[in-house]
Amino acid sequence: MAQSTVTVLFFAGAREAVGASRLEVELPGGREPGGGPTVGDLLQLLGPEVAGKLAPLMKTCAVWLNGSPTSPGAPLSPGDEVAVLPPVSGG
């Protein structure tokens, strides 16, 4: 049976805001090509509590899908890994 979840990894400030370094998110049923959830839908898939904590950071975060930068319109598939990367400052 195929995996029906997406793993979401949180780094730095996103990890602190959410209180976890990773979450497993169940994808909704009825995934058809072009009709399933997208990376842009991810906040809703995380649920209201997590989404509320993460939403203020998302304007400045980079989001990667399976190890590559992605866009909000990229479709999610079972087994995908999404990384939320806040900007890094340093000297």
Long-range contacts (C-beta under 8 A, 24 or more apart in sequence): 2-78, 2-79, 3-78, 3-79, 4-78, 5-78, 5-79, 6-42, 6-45, 6-76, 6-77, 6-78, 6-79, 6-80, 6-81, 6-82, 7-80, 7-81, 7-82, 8-42, 8-46, 8-81, 8-82, 8-83, 8-84, 9-81, 9-82, 9-83, 9-84, 10-54, 10-84, 11-83, 11-84, 11-85, 11-86, 12-85, 12-86, 12-88, 13-57, 13-86, 14-54, 14-57, 14-61, 14-84, 14-85, 14-86, 17-53, 17-54, 17-56, 17-57, 18-50, 18-53, 18-54, 19-53, 23-50, 27-76, 27-78, 31-77, 31-78, 34-75, 36-75, 36-76, 36-77, 37-75, 37-76, 38-72, 38-73, 38-74, 38-75, 38-76, 39-63, 39-65, 39-70, 39-71, 39-72, 39-73, 39-74, 39-75, 39-76, 39-82, 40-72, 40-73, 41-76, 42-76, 42-82, 45-76, 54-84, 57-84, 57-86, 58-84, 60-86, 60-87, 61-85, 61-86, 61-87, 62-87
